[in-house]
Amino acid sequence: MCFRFPHAPSRPMLVGMRVTLKIDDDVAVLLQRARQGGRRSLKEVANEALRLGLRAMEARPEKERFHVKPLKLGPCLIGSLDNVAEALAIAEGEDYR
Protein backbone atom coordinates (compact mmCIF):
# COMPACT_ATOMS: atom_id res chain seq x y z
CA MET A 1 0.00 0.00 0.00
CA CYS A 2 1.44 3.39 -0.94
CA PHE A 3 0.81 6.44 1.27
CA ARG A 4 1.95 10.01 0.91
CA PHE A 5 2.52 11.73 4.22
CA PRO A 6 2.25 15.53 4.59
CA HIS A 7 5.77 15.86 6.00
CA ALA A 8 7.35 14.09 2.99
CA PRO A 9 5.06 14.68 -0.01
CA SER A 10 7.68 13.79 -2.62
CA ARG A 11 8.56 10.36 -1.18
CA PRO A 12 5.79 7.76 -1.18
CA MET A 13 6.28 4.99 1.37
CA LEU A 14 5.16 1.40 1.27
CA VAL A 15 3.48 0.79 4.58
CA GLY A 16 2.03 -2.34 6.13
CA MET A 17 -0.12 -0.53 8.68
CA ARG A 18 -0.51 -1.93 12.16
CA VAL A 19 -3.52 -0.31 13.81
CA THR A 20 -5.35 -0.73 17.08
CA LEU A 21 -9.09 -0.29 16.73
CA LYS A 22 -11.91 -0.21 19.26
CA ILE A 23 -14.55 -2.36 17.56
CA ASP A 24 -18.20 -2.11 18.57
CA ASP A 25 -19.75 -5.23 20.06
CA ASP A 26 -22.09 -5.86 17.12
CA VAL A 27 -19.18 -5.65 14.67
CA ALA A 28 -17.10 -8.02 16.83
CA VAL A 29 -19.92 -10.58 16.69
CA LEU A 30 -20.07 -10.29 12.90
CA LEU A 31 -16.30 -10.71 12.63
CA GLN A 32 -16.39 -13.81 14.83
CA ARG A 33 -19.15 -15.32 12.68
CA ALA A 34 -17.17 -14.54 9.53
CA ARG A 35 -14.13 -16.36 10.93
CA GLN A 36 -16.14 -19.60 10.44
CA GLY A 37 -15.30 -21.16 13.76
CA GLY A 38 -11.65 -20.09 13.80
CA ARG A 39 -10.71 -21.46 10.38
CA ARG A 40 -9.76 -17.98 9.23
CA SER A 41 -7.68 -15.43 11.10
CA LEU A 42 -9.15 -12.20 12.41
CA LYS A 43 -6.68 -10.34 10.18
CA GLU A 44 -7.97 -12.10 7.04
CA VAL A 45 -11.60 -11.49 7.89
CA ALA A 46 -11.06 -7.85 8.91
CA ASN A 47 -9.06 -7.07 5.75
CA GLU A 48 -11.68 -8.69 3.53
CA ALA A 49 -14.50 -6.86 5.29
CA LEU A 50 -12.68 -3.52 5.01
CA ARG A 51 -11.93 -4.07 1.31
CA LEU A 52 -15.54 -4.97 0.51
CA GLY A 53 -16.96 -2.20 2.65
CA LEU A 54 -14.66 0.51 1.32
CA ARG A 55 -15.30 -0.53 -2.29
CA ALA A 56 -19.04 -0.44 -1.63
CA MET A 57 -18.71 3.04 -0.12
CA GLU A 58 -16.86 4.26 -3.22
CA ALA A 59 -19.34 2.75 -5.67
CA ARG A 60 -22.14 5.00 -6.81
CA PRO A 61 -25.55 3.61 -6.03
CA GLU A 62 -27.60 2.94 -9.11
CA LYS A 63 -30.19 5.68 -9.35
CA GLU A 64 -33.79 4.86 -9.91
CA ARG A 65 -34.86 5.99 -13.36
CA PHE A 66 -37.32 8.86 -13.45
CA HIS A 67 -40.15 8.56 -15.93
CA VAL A 68 -42.41 11.36 -17.05
CA LYS A 69 -45.96 10.33 -17.83
CA PRO A 70 -47.35 12.27 -20.79
CA LEU A 71 -50.67 14.02 -20.31
CA LYS A 72 -52.88 15.36 -23.07
CA LEU A 73 -53.80 18.95 -22.32
CA GLY A 74 -55.79 19.58 -25.45
CA PRO A 75 -55.36 22.53 -27.79
CA CYS A 76 -53.86 25.82 -26.59
CA LEU A 77 -56.64 28.05 -25.25
CA ILE A 78 -55.10 31.34 -26.39
CA GLY A 79 -53.93 30.41 -29.86
CA SER A 80 -50.25 30.72 -30.72
CA LEU A 81 -47.56 31.08 -28.07
CA ASP A 82 -44.96 32.26 -30.60
CA ASN A 83 -45.51 35.90 -29.60
CA VAL A 84 -45.01 36.03 -25.82
CA ALA A 85 -46.20 39.63 -25.49
CA GLU A 86 -49.45 38.78 -27.26
CA ALA A 87 -49.96 35.65 -25.13
CA LEU A 88 -49.43 37.68 -21.93
CA ALA A 89 -51.82 40.38 -23.13
CA ILE A 90 -54.50 37.75 -23.75
CA ALA A 91 -53.89 35.92 -20.45
CA GLU A 92 -53.43 38.95 -18.15
CA GLY A 93 -54.98 41.81 -20.09
CA GLU A 94 -53.25 44.69 -21.79
CA ASP A 95 -51.84 45.92 -18.43
CA TYR A 96 -49.60 42.85 -17.99
CA ARG A 97 -46.45 44.98 -17.62
Secondary structure, DSSP 8 states (H G I E B T S, - for coil): -EEEETTEEEEEEE----------HHHHHHHHHHTTTTTS-HHHHHHHHHHHHHHHHHS---------------S-TTS--SSHHHHHHHHH-TT--
